[in-house]
Amino acid sequence: MFLGQYEHSIDEKGRLTIPAKYRELLSDGAFITEGFDQNLMVLTSSAFTTISDRVNRMSMTDPTVRELKRMMFGRANQAEIDKAGRMLIPAYLRESAQLKTNIVVVGMGDYFEIWSSENWEHQNQHTSDSEANSRRFAAFDLSVR
């Protein structure tokens, strides 16, 4: 499971060193695509296949489905991790997520996200209000039993 957050940097060639704890989880391959919040998502091959199958069962006559497919597949890239544990992030994905040098890698359970440091700080400010969070997440059943 992808957990925690890590501050990293992207080198001049657009490569990101993947946190060591995450590399083993990506041993069967990974896909990187645009996220929903001006960030990037990195999914294991099996997670990407599961989502792909689900999206591909949706009707292509629905314009919203076509938009989702363009976002998920048109901007996706099969990620390869080199021997040094680095993943090349294509320029078009770096631009869409406003990634420059300093980034934050955030575990999301079944996948992880890549954020610019500035966008991640903004996201944290958004979710730091405990009263707003109580209202926002009230409908979710988060009981442990």
N, C-alpha and C positions, 0 to 999 in steps of 0.2 A: 504494500500500500504506500502511495506517495503522501508523505506527511511533512510538515514543517515549512520553513521558508529560509532561503539562502540568498545572500547578496553575492553577486558575481559580476563579471564584466565580459563584454564581447570584444574580441580582438579586432585588429584592423581588417582581417579577412572575413569577418562576420561569423566567427566561430565562438561557441559558448561551451565552456567546460561544464559538463553535467555533474551534479553532486554525486559523489561516490555511492551514497545510499540508493540512488535512483538507477544507476547503471545496470545493476543486476536485474532489475525489473524490466529493463529494455532489451534483455539479451535475445529475445525473439523478434526484435525489430520495433520500429516506432514510426509514427506519422506526426507531422507538425502541420497545423492549420491555424487560420485566423480564429481568435476567440470572439466572444459576444460582447466584450467590454473594453475594446481597444487594447487587447492583449493577444497572446498566442496560446494555443493548447497543444500539448504533446501527449499523444495517446499511444498505448501499446498497440501492436498489430492486432491482437485479438479484440481490444476495445474498439479500435477503428472499424474492424470488420463487423462487429455487432451493431454499431451505429449505422454503418453503411447499409447493411441489410435492412435495417428498420427504415431508413430514409428512402431507399430504393423501392420499398413496398408502397410508398405514398404515391398518390396520383400526380403524374406530370402535368395534368391539365390545371392543377391548382397553382396560381401564380406565386403564392407564398412558399410552396414546396420548391418551385424552381429557384426562387431566391435562396432558400436554404441550401439547395444542391450547389448553386454557384459558390456560395460561401464555403461550404464544407469541402467540396471536391475541386472546384476551380482554383482554390487558393491553397490546397493541400500539397504536401511534398513528403515523399518517403524519406525519413531521416536516417542518416548513417552516422554511427559513432565511430570515430577513429581510435587507434590504439592508445592515444593520450586521453580518451574519454571526452572528446569534443564533438559537438554537432554543428554543422554549418547551417546557419539560418539564412535562407534566400533573401536577397535585398528587398523584394516586394513585400515579404512578411515583416522584415525589420521596419520598413517604412510604415506599413499599416498599423503597427503597434507602437510607433514612435520610439523604437529602440535605438539608443545611441551607444554609449559605453557602459554605464552603470545600470544593471538590471536586477530584478528580484525573481527568483524561481520559487513558486508556491505550490506545495503539494495539495492535491484536491481529491485524495482517495484513489480513484481508479485512473487518474491522469494528473498531469501537472500543468501549471500555467507559467508563462514568462511575461513579466511586466517591466515597463520602464520604471525606474525608481520614482519618478514624479507621478506617474499614473497610479502606482501602488500606494503611494502616500495619500493621494486623493481618495482612493478606494478605502483605505483604513480610516480616514476622517469620516467618510460616509457611514461606516459601520461602527463607529465608536460611541454613538448615542444609545445608551442602554434602554431608555424609554422607547425610542423609535424601534429598536430591535425587538422589544417585547411585543409591540403591535405588529411589526413586519413578519415575525416568525410565529405568531400565535397559532396560526392554522396548521402548522406542521406538528405531527405527532412525534416528538423526540423522546418519548418514554423509553427506558431501558428494559422494562418488563411488560 
